[in-house]
């Protein structure tokens, strides 16, 4: 029998119907976890992933919920607990972009990005902490009482002109993660972030879909290749497992070196 580092765990992955979230949910299931595949609008893609997991004898359900809606978040966790009995891992992945220069950005575009990317992480993390604290210790499958992984970005540290709502949400996510980790560590709850760089997903297709765009992008990546969703998923699986039990309050950058500011390589 293969070793399954998340055997017996129950994981919620928000925004799991596409891109990084879908790959993370699939990888958690492959590592042994029962997975709650959260989606906002694409029910078909979420159900397709659930079928794929169940076809290989995994456990999964799809639950539609808007993570920026407080009542919807509570319902998401209720459905997860009803289906699988407990919750051990939250991957707060939901995120979006609404890009514009500052002079052209509407308040609605600002609020939408902050509401989903940052407030959504707060609402999900708050509910996860409440559930982790209330669950009996004798039934938990891990050394920790619970694990939260927030999905950040290299733009928690790299400024991004023309995307200030997105960059602000990720900068806020960084301090949410660190401050929450400090607050709940004594409860045995671990909180970390994964910060992807340029990953081959639909959200940034314009940056890699042509050879010219990809060549320009690769100038920002010292490692010389664009990331794949699986690169991020494997990092999340590790952070969620007991292999990372002594890791909390940190951001794991999965970026091929993008945060090394490669523009300075010839200017040292």
NORHUUR-V510929 format. One line per field, one symbol per residue. ss: DSSP state (H for helix, E for strand, - for the rest). psi: psi as a letter, one per 30 degrees, with the letter a starting at -180 (. if undefined). burial: # if it has 16 or more other C-alpha atoms within 10 Angstrom, else .. Layout:
ss->???
psi->???
burial->???
This chain:
ss->---------EEEE-----HHHHHHHHHHHH---EEEEEE---HHHHHHHHHHHHH----EEEEE-----HHHHHHHHHHHHHHH----EEEE--------------HHHHHHHHHHHHHHHHHHHHHHHHHHHH--HHH------EEEEEE--HHH-------HHHHHHHHHHHHHHHHHHHHHHHH-EEEEEEEE--E--HHHHHH---HHHHHHHH--------E-HHHHHHHHHHHH-HHH------EEEE---HHH-HHH----
psi->klkjfgkflkkkjlhgflbeeeeeeeeeefgfkkkjjklefieeeeeeeeeeeefggakllkjkkjffjeeeeeeeeeeeeeefflkfkkjifkllkiklleffkleeeeeeeeeeeeeeeeeeeeeeeeeeefkkeffkflelflkkjkjblfgffjljkfhfeeeeeeeeeefeeeeeeeegeffgkkkllkjlbjkilffheffffleeeeeeefffjefglkllefeeeeeeeeeflffgfgjkglkjkigggeggiffgegg.
burial->....####################################..#.###.###.#....###########.#.###.##.##...#.##########.####....#...##.##############.###.##..#....###.#############.....#############.###.##......##############.....##.....#..##.###..##################..#..############.........
